[in-house]
Every structure is written in C-alpha cells, then in structure tokens.
Amino acid sequence: MKDLSKFAVYSLAVDEAGAGQRVDNFLVRRLKGVPKSHIYRILRSGEVRVNSRRVKPDARLVARPIVLPILYEDDALLAVDKPAGLAVHGGSGVAFGLIEQLRAARPDARFLELVHRLDRETSGVLLIAKKRSALTALHEALRLGQVDKRYLVLVRGKWRDAKRKVELPLHKFLTDEGERRVRVEHDRGRVATTVFYRKHIWPDLVLPLSLLEAELRTGRTHQIRVHLAHLGFPLAGDDKYGDFAWNKALAKQGLKRMFLHARQLSLRHPLEARELALESPLPADLSAFIAGLAKEPQR
C-alpha cells in the first residue's frame, strides 16, 4: 500500500469493525505507511469512492449487509443461524452487530430484539423476538429453565463419562486490562449447571480429543468455557480460557476459531400452544476439522 499510484485501483471491503467510521479514519487505519496528506488529497480529488460514489472525508461507512440463514420465522419470533465471527450487537469496538444489521435490512420491522446472546466466535441458533409480548414470554421461559439449549464442543482430553452433570459457581470480574472474565469461585459465584454428554472420543491421537454435547441448565456468561477449563478439558480454540499453545497448533491443522456451536434450541412457542425444535447443522469449517482428525498421527 506504500506505493499507491493514480494508475492503480484498490478495493477495500468494509467489515463490521469498520462500520460507522468516517471514511478518512478508516483509510488511515487500513493504509499503514501512507501519509495522511496523500489520503486527504485523493479524497478531495474524488478518487475515493464508496459503492461507486464520490465521498467526503467525514462520510460514515456502512458494512456490507449480511445474509443470515433463517431457521424459522413467524409473526412472533425469528431464529437465525449465526456465523462465527459476528458480534450479536454493537459495542466493544464493533459499531454494528447482527441485530443492528438485521434492523437495517428490515426497515419496516416495528420490533426486533435479541432474546439471548451468543459469544462473537460462537455459531448456531440465535433467537430474535418480533413482538414485545414474545420477548417477555421468552425471557420468562429462559429464567425458569424451560428452554432446552444444546451446544457441540470439542475439548482436549479423554472424556470418561457418557453423561456428567457439572455444578460449579461462577463469578464475573475484570482483569487489570479491563477485560471481562469469569472464574469458578465458591464464595461469591452464582450457581451454574451444565450437563455434558459424550458424543465421540479420539483416544489414540497424540493429544486425545473428545466431542461433547453441552446442555445448559443455567445461562451464565462463558459458562461452558469456564466449566470445561476448570475441569481440565480446555475448549479447542478458546482464546480466553483455553490452552494458547495448543490453539496455535490447532490453527495450523485448520481450526481457525473456537469450537463452540449452538446446535439446538427446544422450547414452547411464546404465544401459541405448540413446541418448537430449532436446529443448526455443524458449520462447514468445524465439520471439515472433525473429518480431518482421522488423518492425524496416532500414538
């Protein structure tokens, strides 16, 4: 980028981190080493275009609209298949999250609110309420433990039990750098319950692995991740509570993100007398990594 020429055309995509930024600030951050005077010169001359239109330095950028797979929709609620890497709402350096982009894509929708949240790197079933009455009913169902939430996770180690109920209290705190974290703390923690079911193990790999299904009985922040780390079975790709050296090795093997997928939500419809079972298939990147485990060196 240091050799920008008037004879060359460069295209830059605006991601969710860039959404909401001024175009001049966006270019300064992206074109490392290019003098600011040069960036402002090409802006003034009209050489910078957004969606084929000339823009001024103070124009605000909008991320490319996302296309979310819809798992279910009616007048009361919407279930989408959230991809990994997409924050569910703006904040913490992200101007536009999934809910903001969804509202932008549906300007005629009177009401769109997140029913629950998924971590940015978690994929899978996410519920959005389309009516206030549906949101209230769904929040009550979650509070009473009437929503069956199941996740697929890959962990290091040989998981012994076919079914294991884990009850460990969790406490939220801030690190010295101001980042939010959670740890098991019996004195101040709030009770958190996860039930793990063994799905498959690879006991003969150099580092044995286990694929588990996690049933959330409570909905504490980072609950699955912290429970697994505390038990000595770090979640593959977890950059907060996992094994960082192992994560680097996994990345070289093709796992570029955390292996945590919201596979299924089973619940009673918030406004009608019927049950819903919403499922998200394992994403292609996680499926490919699982398929590749058969080719890994054995002990």
C-alpha positions, -999 to 999 in steps of 0.1 A, spaced: 0 0 0 30 23 3 33 26 -35 -2 39 -41 -4 52 -77 -30 72 -95 -29 44 -122 -39 17 -97 -73 9 -83 -75 -6 -48 -107 -21 -34 -113 -24 4 -142 -41 20 -159 -26 50 -164 -51 77 -183 -48 110 -153 -33 127 -152 -5 101 -189 2 101 -198 36 114 -163 50 110 -155 81 90 -140 73 56 -108 93 63 -102 75 96 -109 41 80 -83 48 53 -57 60 78 -61 28 98 -61 5 67 -34 22 46 -5 19 70 26 39 59 6 62 35 10 98 46 -23 114 58 -17 143 34 -18 119 5 -50 102 18 -67 136 21 -55 147 -13 -71 117 -30 -103 122 -10 -105 159 -21 -98 149 -57 -127 125 -57 -105 94 -63 -120 76 -33 -154 61 -40 -179 41 -18 -202 19 -38 -191 38 -70 -200 72 -55 -175 100 -45 -175 107 -8 -162 134 15 -137 127 43 -165 128 70 -188 103 53 -197 74 75 -192 39 63 -217 11 64 -208 -26 65 -219 -48 36 -254 -62 45 -252 -97 60 -273 -125 47 -283 -148 75 -297 -183 71 -332 -183 86 -340 -214 106 -376 -204 115 -398 -174 113 -434 -164 121 -451 -132 134 -437 -136 169 -401 -147 165 -372 -152 142 -344 -179 145 -312 -173 125 -281 -194 120 -254 -170 134 -220 -174 118 -188 -173 139 -170 -140 140 -201 -119 140 -210 -100 172 -247 -101 181 -248 -64 189 -227 -33 187 -202 -23 214 -166 -31 224 -152 -17 192 -179 -30 170 -202 -3 156 -228 -27 140 -236 -61 152 -260 -87 140 -291 -71 155 -282 -36 141 -276 -51 106 -308 -70 108 -328 -39 116 -311 -21 88 -320 -49 64 -357 -48 76 -365 -11 79 -403 -18 81 -400 -41 111 -415 -24 141 -398 -46 167 -366 -67 166 -348 -76 198 -323 -102 208 -339 -129 231 -305 -141 242 -268 -138 232 -240 -158 217 -203 -150 220 -189 -135 189 -170 -167 180 -199 -190 187 -220 -201 158 -255 -215 157 -292 -209 167 -300 -174 178 -335 -161 187 -349 -127 179 -383 -115 191 -406 -97 167 -431 -87 193 -427 -73 229 -451 -99 242 -430 -127 226 -398 -112 241 -413 -111 276 -426 -147 274 -393 -160 261 -373 -142 288 -396 -158 314 -391 -192 298 -353 -188 299 -355 -176 336 -375 -206 346 -352 -231 327 -379 -240 302 -357 -237 271 -335 -267 262 -302 -253 249 -277 -277 234 -241 -270 222 -214 -290 205 -179 -286 218 -145 -302 211 -122 -305 241 -87 -318 248 -85 -350 267 -104 -383 270 -138 -376 285 -148 -406 306 -185 -403 314 -213 -408 290 -232 -382 310 -218 -358 336 -237 -331 355 -214 -302 365 -225 -276 391 -198 -250 398 -205 -214 409 -192 -187 385 -180 -152 394 -175 -123 369 -146 -100 373 -124 -75 353 -88 -81 345 -61 -54 351 -66 -45 314 -103 -40 319 -114 -72 301 -144 -92 313 -136 -127 326 -153 -154 346 -139 -179 370 -151 -207 394 -154 -191 428 -173 -208 456 -177 -179 479 -190 -152 455 -200 -172 425 -236 -178 412 -246 -214 407 -242 -226 371 -252 -261 358 -241 -278 327 -247 -314 317 -222 -329 293 -229 -359 270 -201 -377 254 -206 -379 216 -172 -392 203 -136 -395 215 -103 -398 196 -82 -416 223 -53 -425 202 -43 -391 189 -10 -376 201 -33 -352 221 -66 -371 227 -98 -352 218 -135 -355 228 -166 -342 211 -193 -334 237 -228 -321 237 -234 -295 264 -268 -289 278 -272 -255 296 -294 -257 326 -284 -221 335 -272 -193 313 -242 -177 329 -216 -157 310 -190 -181 294 -204 -209 314 -195 -238 291 -160 -225 285 -152 -219 322 -166 -252 334 -145 -271 308 -113 -252 316 -118 -257 354 -123 -295 348 -90 -297 328 -107 -301 294 -99 -269 276 -122 -260 247 -105 -261 213 -97 -226 200 -108 -208 232 -87 -176 233 -98 -166 268 -98 -198 289 -81 -224 267 -46 -236 261 -30 -209 240 -1 -230 227 -25 -258 217 -47 -233 200 -18 -223 177 -12 -259 169 -49 -263 161 -48 -233 138 -21 -249 118 -43 -280 115 -71 -259 101 -92 -249 132 -92 -211 130 -117 -204 157 -134 -216 189 -152 -250 185 -184 -239 202 -217 -243 182 -252 -237 194 -267 -268 178 -303 -268 191 -330 -249 209 -362 -266 220 -389 -245 236 -426 -238 237 -438 -212 213 -441 -179 233 -476 -170 220 -490 -203 208 -497 -238 223 -471 -257 204 -435 -268 207 -405 -257 186 -373 -276 179 -348 -253 161 -315 -269 148 -284 -256 132 -261 -281 113 -224 -281 123 -207 -254 101 -185 -265 72 -153 -254 89 -159 -274 121 -172 -304 101 -140 -303 79 -118 -303 110 -136 -332 125 -133 -352 93 -96 -345 92 -90 -360 126 -89 -394 111 -58 -384 92 -39 -371 123 -9 -391 136 -18 -418 162 2 -426 193 
